[in-house]
Amino acid sequence: MVFNENKTTTLGFLNNSVAEVISTKPYNENKKYNVKTFFVSKHRSPEYLQLKRNDSLHNNFITFDNKTTTIVDKTFNLNTISKFSTDILLLSDAQHISPKDLIGNIETEHLVIDSSNPYWITKNWKKELDSLNIPYHDVNEAGAFILKF
């Protein structure tokens, strides 16, 4: 799941009764409450909520339950990768990258634009993606991205 949190990248994974949340911003009790409330509202009451700080996002790949999320952010260097596939491609504070360049190098089932990107960048990306007939999920517009597996 990719949360809609202003100017932040926040990912959540729920496995049975354990919720793991990774974010680029430090946690406070308010965020912990909001995350727990979200999981409870989806009829899952995690017995244990594990919060990880931004150092958990030290690389661009997160695997959970055999699904890989590739995070394209300001540290992502398109010139150093070969063509590959990922389940979720997350555009997060990635102003230096064009979706057109990504699509030529990365195959994905789900392209997600999170709330860390400036409005004008997101607007340009969406126009470009629409012209290429590439589906995407903008969490600012459509709310949290949730993938059940």
Salt bridges, closest charged atoms under 4 A:
GLU5 OE1 - LYS31 NZ 3.25
GLU20 OE2 - LYS52 NZ 3.31
ASP93 OD2 - LYS74 NZ 3.32
GLU107 OE2 - LYS83 NZ 3.97
GLU109 OE1 - HIS110 NE2 3.95
ASP138 OD2 - LYS126 NZ 3.11
GLU141 OE2 - LYS126 NZ 2.60
